[in-house]
């Protein structure tokens, strides 16, 4: 295989797509809008093919989406790198490029966002240029500026939504961030449970330091250990809530008894005999009397 030649502008109608593949409409729209708003970032690759009627034709090695986007935007030429591969070599390159082409659109968009932010664009301007929702763009910028590469990768892979990633980023300990993200991905914690877990960590009720023999000891946090700690805290809070409801029920019962006693003349006479003419203001309000 020969090395690519210099960048050249090639008429699009001189290009033949040999190894055509179907494209996801949403992904194609993202590529097309990116080229329209920012411009083409990488030239296409072409194999120099045959000449017919004095016109040089080319076979596309890689860049089908870019070619189709240029056609959509009524462009007649496209920047390309030329090589003199054989037809078999060109087809092999095209097949490898297609196989290696994963869902990298989000990562590419995030890279564009980062570059535009460094160039001084506002978030609203970036949102328009990369054709992404304003709040989503704001979230991506937040993660980029806070160095949250792992959370950003999780968002790009669509493992967690951007809003959840932003909230998880409030926690500064990476191991806890990873544990929560993993539990959400495994569907062991839903969105509401994740939000509550974040609040518990911020309140230092879970995810903190343990003690051993009176000495502070940093624990290794995993998804499993964090879930166990979260479940223990939830069980503890549920027990406290049950105890509170029981105490409340008992108090209501006592108030009901006191209401009946207050209406009993014999009970009132007994209180007066013992010089207990006054009852606490709080109790008086609870039983509906004025003392």
C-alpha positions as a Markdown table, in Angstrom:
| # | Residue | x | y | z |
|---|---|---|---|---|
| 1 | Unk | 0.0 | 0.0 | 0.0 |
| 2 | Unk | 1.2 | 3.5 | -0.8 |
| 3 | Unk | 1.2 | 6.4 | 1.5 |
| 4 | Unk | -1.7 | 8.9 | 1.1 |
| 5 | Unk | -1.0 | 11.9 | -1.1 |
| 6 | Unk | -1.6 | 15.5 | -0.1 |
| 7 | Unk | -5.1 | 16.8 | 0.7 |
| 8 | Unk | -7.1 | 17.5 | -2.4 |
| 9 | Unk | -10.5 | 18.8 | -3.2 |
| 10 | Unk | -12.4 | 16.2 | -5.3 |
| 11 | Unk | -15.7 | 16.6 | -7.1 |
| 12 | Unk | -18.3 | 14.5 | -5.3 |
| 13 | Unk | -19.8 | 13.1 | -8.5 |
| 14 | Unk | -16.4 | 11.5 | -9.3 |
| 15 | Unk | -16.5 | 9.4 | -6.2 |
| 16 | Unk | -17.9 | 5.8 | -6.2 |
| 17 | Unk | -19.0 | 4.2 | -2.9 |
| 18 | Unk | -17.9 | 0.6 | -3.3 |
| 19 | Unk | -18.7 | -0.8 | 0.1 |
| 20 | Unk | -21.9 | 1.0 | 1.0 |
| 21 | Unk | -23.6 | 0.4 | 4.3 |
| 22 | Unk | -26.9 | 1.5 | 5.8 |
| 23 | Unk | -26.8 | 4.3 | 8.3 |
| 24 | Unk | -28.8 | 5.1 | 11.5 |
| 25 | Unk | -30.9 | 8.2 | 10.6 |
| 26 | Unk | -30.2 | 9.8 | 14.0 |
| 27 | Unk | -26.5 | 9.3 | 13.8 |
| 28 | Unk | -26.4 | 10.6 | 10.2 |
| 29 | Unk | -28.3 | 13.7 | 11.2 |
| 30 | Unk | -25.8 | 14.3 | 14.0 |
| 31 | Unk | -22.9 | 14.0 | 11.6 |
| 32 | Unk | -24.6 | 16.2 | 9.0 |
| 33 | Unk | -25.4 | 18.9 | 11.5 |
| 34 | Unk | -21.9 | 18.8 | 12.9 |
| 35 | Unk | -20.4 | 19.4 | 9.5 |
| 36 | Unk | -22.9 | 22.2 | 8.8 |
| 37 | Unk | -22.2 | 24.0 | 12.0 |
| 38 | Unk | -18.5 | 23.3 | 12.6 |
| 39 | Unk | -17.1 | 22.0 | 9.3 |
| 40 | Unk | -15.5 | 18.7 | 8.3 |
| 41 | Unk | -12.9 | 17.6 | 10.9 |
| 42 | Unk | -11.3 | 14.7 | 8.9 |
| 43 | Unk | -11.0 | 14.4 | 5.1 |
| 44 | Unk | -12.3 | 11.3 | 3.4 |
| 45 | Unk | -10.0 | 8.6 | 2.0 |
| 46 | Unk | -10.1 | 7.7 | -1.7 |
| 47 | Unk | -8.5 | 5.2 | -3.9 |
| 48 | Unk | -7.4 | 6.5 | -7.3 |
| 49 | Unk | -9.5 | 4.4 | -9.7 |
| 50 | Unk | -9.9 | 4.4 | -13.5 |
| 51 | Unk | -10.2 | 7.2 | -15.9 |
| 52 | Unk | -13.2 | 7.4 | -18.3 |
| 53 | Unk | -13.6 | 10.0 | -21.0 |
| 54 | Unk | -10.7 | 12.0 | -19.6 |
| 55 | Unk | -12.2 | 12.1 | -16.1 |
| 56 | Unk | -10.5 | 10.7 | -13.1 |
| 57 | Unk | -12.8 | 8.6 | -10.8 |
| 58 | Unk | -12.2 | 7.5 | -7.2 |
| 59 | Unk | -13.4 | 4.6 | -5.0 |
| 60 | Unk | -14.3 | 5.6 | -1.4 |
| 61 | Unk | -12.2 | 3.8 | 1.3 |
| 62 | Unk | -13.8 | 5.6 | 4.3 |
| 63 | Unk | -16.0 | 8.6 | 4.9 |
| 64 | Unk | -19.4 | 7.6 | 3.5 |
| 65 | Unk | -21.3 | 9.7 | 6.1 |
| 66 | Unk | -19.2 | 12.7 | 5.3 |
| 67 | Unk | -19.8 | 12.3 | 1.6 |
| 68 | Unk | -23.6 | 12.0 | 2.1 |
| 69 | Unk | -23.6 | 15.0 | 4.4 |
| 70 | Unk | -21.8 | 17.1 | 1.8 |
| 71 | Unk | -24.4 | 16.0 | -0.8 |
| 72 | Unk | -27.2 | 16.9 | 1.6 |
| 73 | Unk | -25.8 | 20.4 | 1.9 |
| 74 | Unk | -25.4 | 20.8 | -1.8 |
| 75 | Unk | -21.6 | 20.8 | -1.9 |
| 76 | Unk | -19.9 | 19.9 | -5.1 |
| 77 | Unk | -16.4 | 19.1 | -3.8 |
| 78 | Unk | -15.1 | 17.4 | -0.6 |
| 79 | Unk | -11.5 | 17.4 | 0.9 |
| 80 | Unk | -9.9 | 14.0 | 0.4 |
| 81 | Unk | -6.7 | 12.1 | 0.9 |
| 82 | Unk | -5.7 | 10.0 | -2.1 |
| 83 | Unk | -3.9 | 6.7 | -2.3 |
| 84 | Unk | -3.0 | 4.2 | -5.0 |
| 85 | Unk | -4.2 | 1.1 | -3.2 |
| 86 | Unk | -5.4 | -1.8 | -5.2 |
| 87 | Unk | -9.1 | -2.5 | -5.4 |
| 88 | Unk | -8.7 | -5.4 | -2.9 |
| 89 | Unk | -6.6 | -3.3 | -0.5 |
| 90 | Unk | -9.2 | -0.5 | -0.6 |
| 91 | Unk | -12.0 | -2.8 | 0.0 |
| 92 | Unk | -10.2 | -4.4 | 3.0 |
| 93 | Unk | -9.5 | -0.9 | 4.5 |
| 94 | Unk | -13.2 | 0.0 | 4.0 |
| 95 | Unk | -14.3 | -3.2 | 5.8 |
| 96 | Unk | -12.0 | -2.6 | 8.7 |
| 97 | Unk | -13.1 | 1.0 | 9.0 |
| 98 | Unk | -16.8 | -0.2 | 9.1 |
| 99 | Unk | -16.1 | -2.9 | 11.7 |
| 100 | Unk | -14.2 | -0.5 | 13.9 |
| 101 | Unk | -16.8 | 2.2 | 13.7 |
| 102 | Unk | -18.5 | 2.0 | 17.0 |
| 103 | Unk | -21.0 | 4.4 | 18.7 |
| 104 | Unk | -18.4 | 7.1 | 19.0 |
| 105 | Unk | -20.7 | 10.0 | 17.9 |
| 106 | Unk | -21.3 | 11.1 | 21.5 |
| 107 | Unk | -17.5 | 11.0 | 22.3 |
| 108 | Unk | -16.8 | 13.1 | 19.2 |
| 109 | Unk | -19.5 | 15.6 | 20.2 |
| 110 | Unk | -18.0 | 15.9 | 23.7 |
| 111 | Unk | -14.6 | 16.5 | 22.2 |
| 112 | Unk | -16.2 | 19.3 | 20.0 |
| 113 | Unk | -17.9 | 20.8 | 23.0 |
| 114 | Unk | -14.6 | 20.9 | 24.9 |
| 115 | Unk | -12.8 | 22.5 | 22.0 |
| 116 | Unk | -15.5 | 25.1 | 21.5 |
| 117 | Unk | -15.5 | 25.9 | 25.3 |
| 118 | Unk | -11.8 | 26.5 | 25.2 |
| 119 | Unk | -12.3 | 28.9 | 22.2 |
| 120 | Unk | -14.6 | 31.0 | 24.4 |
| 121 | Unk | -18.0 | 30.1 | 23.1 |
| 122 | Unk | -21.0 | 30.3 | 25.4 |
| 123 | Unk | -22.9 | 27.2 | 26.4 |
| 124 | Unk | -25.9 | 28.3 | 24.4 |
| 125 | Unk | -23.7 | 28.9 | 21.3 |
| 126 | Unk | -22.1 | 25.5 | 21.8 |
| 127 | Unk | -25.5 | 23.9 | 22.1 |
| 128 | Unk | -26.5 | 25.3 | 18.7 |
| 129 | Unk | -23.3 | 24.4 | 17.0 |
| 130 | Unk | -23.2 | 20.7 | 18.1 |
| 131 | Unk | -27.0 | 20.4 | 17.8 |
| 132 | Unk | -27.5 | 19.2 | 21.4 |
| 133 | Unk | -30.1 | 20.1 | 24.0 |
| 134 | Unk | -29.0 | 23.1 | 26.0 |
| 135 | Unk | -29.3 | 21.4 | 29.4 |
| 136 | Unk | -27.4 | 18.4 | 28.1 |
| 137 | Unk | -24.6 | 20.6 | 26.8 |
| 138 | Unk | -24.5 | 22.4 | 30.1 |
| 139 | Unk | -24.1 | 19.1 | 31.9 |
| 140 | Unk | -21.3 | 18.0 | 29.6 |
| 141 | Unk | -19.5 | 21.3 | 30.1 |
| 142 | Unk | -19.9 | 20.8 | 33.9 |
| 143 | Unk | -18.3 | 17.3 | 33.7 |
| 144 | Unk | -15.5 | 18.5 | 31.4 |
| 145 | Unk | -14.6 | 21.4 | 33.6 |
| 146 | Unk | -14.6 | 19.3 | 36.8 |
| 147 | Unk | -12.4 | 16.6 | 35.2 |
| 148 | Unk | -15.1 | 13.9 | 35.5 |
| 149 | Unk | -13.8 | 11.7 | 32.6 |
| 150 | Unk | -15.3 | 8.5 | 33.9 |
| 151 | Unk | -18.7 | 10.0 | 34.3 |
| 152 | Unk | -18.4 | 11.5 | 30.9 |
| 153 | Unk | -17.6 | 8.2 | 29.4 |
| 154 | Unk | -20.6 | 6.6 | 31.2 |
| 155 | Unk | -22.8 | 9.3 | 29.7 |
| 156 | Unk | -21.3 | 8.8 | 26.2 |
| 157 | Unk | -21.9 | 5.0 | 26.5 |
| 158 | Unk | -25.5 | 5.8 | 27.6 |
| 159 | Unk | -25.0 | 3.9 | 30.9 |
| 160 | Unk | -26.3 | 6.9 | 33.0 |
| 161 | Unk | -28.2 | 10.0 | 32.1 |
| 162 | Unk | -26.5 | 13.4 | 32.1 |
| 163 | Unk | -28.6 | 14.8 | 35.0 |
| 164 | Unk | -27.6 | 11.8 | 37.2 |
| 165 | Unk | -24.0 | 12.1 | 36.2 |
| 166 | Unk | -24.0 | 15.8 | 37.3 |
| 167 | Unk | -25.4 | 14.9 | 40.7 |
| 168 | Unk | -23.0 | 12.1 | 41.2 |
| 169 | Unk | -20.1 | 14.5 | 40.4 |
| 170 | Unk | -21.1 | 16.4 | 43.5 |
| 171 | Unk | -19.4 | 13.6 | 45.5 |
| 172 | Unk | -15.6 | 14.1 | 45.4 |
| 173 | Unk | -14.6 | 10.5 | 46.2 |
| 174 | Unk | -14.1 | 8.7 | 42.9 |
| 175 | Unk | -14.7 | 5.2 | 44.4 |
| 176 | Unk | -18.1 | 6.2 | 45.7 |
| 177 | Unk | -19.0 | 7.8 | 42.3 |
| 178 | Unk | -18.0 | 4.6 | 40.5 |
| 179 | Unk | -20.0 | 2.5 | 43.0 |
| 180 | Unk | -23.2 | 4.5 | 42.6 |
| 181 | Unk | -22.9 | 4.6 | 38.8 |
| 182 | Unk | -22.3 | 0.9 | 38.7 |
| 183 | Unk | -25.3 | 0.2 | 40.9 |
| 184 | Unk | -27.5 | 2.3 | 38.7 |
| 185 | Unk | -26.2 | 0.6 | 35.6 |
| 186 | Unk | -26.9 | -2.8 | 37.2 |
| 187 | Unk | -30.4 | -1.6 | 38.0 |
| 188 | Unk | -29.8 | -2.2 | 41.7 |
| 189 | Unk | -30.5 | 1.5 | 42.4 |
| 190 | Unk | -33.1 | 3.5 | 40.5 |
| 191 | Unk | -32.8 | 7.2 | 39.9 |
| 192 | Unk | -34.6 | 8.2 | 43.1 |
| 193 | Unk | -32.5 | 5.8 | 45.2 |
| 194 | Unk | -29.4 | 7.3 | 43.7 |
| 195 | Unk | -30.5 | 10.8 | 44.5 |
| 196 | Unk | -31.2 | 9.7 | 48.1 |
| 197 | Unk | -27.9 | 7.8 | 48.3 |
| 198 | Unk | -26.1 | 11.0 | 47.3 |
| 199 | Unk | -27.8 | 13.0 | 50.0 |
| 200 | Unk | -26.9 | 10.3 | 52.6 |
| 201 | Unk | -23.2 | 10.5 | 51.5 |
| 202 | Unk | -23.3 | 14.3 | 51.8 |
| 203 | Unk | -24.8 | 14.0 | 55.3 |
| 204 | Unk | -22.0 | 11.6 | 56.1 |
| 205 | Unk | -24.4 | 8.9 | 57.0 |
| 206 | Unk | -22.9 | 6.4 | 54.6 |
| 207 | Unk | -19.7 | 6.2 | 52.5 |
| 208 | Unk | -17.5 | 7.8 | 55.3 |
| 209 | Unk | -14.6 | 6.5 | 57.3 |
| 210 | Unk | -14.9 | 3.4 | 59.4 |
| 211 | Unk | -13.2 | 2.8 | 62.8 |
| 212 | Unk | -11.1 | -0.1 | 64.0 |
| 213 | Unk | -10.0 | -0.2 | 67.6 |
| 214 | Unk | -10.8 | 3.5 | 68.0 |
| 215 | Unk | -8.6 | 4.5 | 65.1 |
| 216 | Unk | -10.0 | 6.0 | 61.9 |
| 217 | Unk | -9.6 | 3.7 | 59.0 |
| 218 | Unk | -10.4 | 4.3 | 55.3 |
| 219 | Unk | -12.5 | 1.6 | 53.8 |
| 220 | Unk | -12.3 | 0.2 | 50.3 |
| 221 | Unk | -15.6 | 1.2 | 48.7 |
| 222 | Unk | -17.1 | -1.2 | 46.1 |
| 223 | Unk | -20.5 | -1.3 | 44.5 |
| 224 | Unk | -21.4 | -4.3 | 46.8 |
| 225 | Unk | -20.1 | -2.7 | 50.0 |
| 226 | Unk | -21.8 | 0.6 | 49.2 |
| 227 | Unk | -25.2 | -1.2 | 48.5 |
| 228 | Unk | -24.9 | -3.0 | 51.8 |
| 229 | Unk | -24.2 | 0.2 | 53.7 |
| 230 | Unk | -27.1 | 1.9 | 51.9 |
| 231 | Unk | -29.5 | -0.9 | 52.7 |
| 232 | Unk | -28.4 | -0.9 | 56.4 |
| 233 | Unk | -29.1 | 2.9 | 56.6 |
| 234 | Unk | -32.5 | 2.5 | 54.9 |
| 235 | Unk | -33.4 | -0.3 | 57.3 |
| 236 | Unk | -32.2 | 1.9 | 60.2 |
| 237 | Unk | -34.3 | 4.8 | 59.1 |
| 238 | Unk | -37.4 | 2.6 | 58.5 |
| 239 | Unk | -37.0 | 1.2 | 62.1 |
| 240 | Unk | -36.8 | 4.8 | 63.4 |
| 241 | Unk | -39.8 | 5.7 | 61.4 |
| 242 | Unk | -41.8 | 2.7 | 62.7 |
| 243 | Unk | -40.7 | 3.6 | 66.3 |
| 244 | Unk | -41.8 | 7.2 | 65.8 |
| 245 | Unk | -45.2 | 6.1 | 64.4 |
| 246 | Unk | -45.7 | 3.7 | 67.4 |
| 247 | Unk | -44.8 | 6.5 | 69.9 |
| 248 | Unk | -47.2 | 8.8 | 68.0 |
| 249 | Unk | -50.0 | 6.2 | 68.2 |
| 250 | Unk | -49.4 | 5.8 | 72.0 |
| 251 | Unk | -49.4 | 9.6 | 72.5 |
| 252 | Unk | -52.8 | 9.9 | 70.7 |
| 253 | Unk | -54.2 | 7.1 | 72.9 |
| 254 | Unk | -53.0 | 9.0 | 76.0 |
| 255 | Unk | -54.5 | 12.2 | 74.7 |
| 256 | Unk | -57.8 | 10.4 | 74.1 |
| 257 | Unk | -57.8 | 9.1 | 77.7 |
| 258 | Unk | -57.0 | 12.5 | 79.1 |
| 259 | Unk | -59.9 | 14.1 | 77.1 |
| 260 | Unk | -62.3 | 11.7 | 78.7 |
| 261 | Unk | -60.9 | 12.2 | 82.2 |
| 262 | Unk | -61.1 | 16.0 | 81.9 |
| 263 | Unk | -64.8 | 15.6 | 81.4 |
| 264 | Unk | -65.2 | 13.4 | 84.5 |
| 265 | Unk | -66.3 | 15.4 | 87.4 |
| 266 | Unk | -65.0 | 12.9 | 89.9 |
| 267 | Unk | -61.5 | 13.1 | 88.4 |
| 268 | Unk | -61.6 | 16.9 | 88.5 |
| 269 | Unk | -62.7 | 16.8 | 92.1 |
| 270 | Unk | -59.8 | 14.5 | 92.9 |
| 271 | Unk | -57.3 | 16.8 | 91.2 |
| 272 | Unk | -58.5 | 19.8 | 93.2 |
| 273 | Unk | -58.3 | 17.9 | 96.4 |
| 274 | Unk | -54.6 | 17.3 | 95.6 |
| 275 | Unk | -54.1 | 21.0 | 94.6 |
| 276 | Unk | -53.5 | 20.0 | 91.0 |
| 277 | Unk | -55.7 | 22.7 | 89.5 |
| 278 | Unk | -53.4 | 23.3 | 86.5 |
| 279 | Unk | -52.1 | 21.0 | 83.8 |
| 280 | Unk | -49.2 | 21.7 | 81.5 |
| 281 | Unk | -50.1 | 24.1 | 78.6 |
| 282 | Unk | -48.9 | 21.6 | 75.9 |
| 283 | Unk | -51.1 | 18.9 | 77.4 |
| 284 | Unk | -54.0 | 21.3 | 77.7 |
| 285 | Unk | -53.8 | 22.2 | 74.0 |
| 286 | Unk | -53.6 | 18.6 | 73.0 |
| 287 | Unk | -56.8 | 17.6 | 74.9 |
| 288 | Unk | -58.6 | 20.8 | 74.0 |
| 289 | Unk | -58.8 | 22.5 | 77.3 |
| 290 | Unk | -57.3 | 25.7 | 78.7 |
| 291 | Unk | -55.9 | 24.3 | 81.9 |
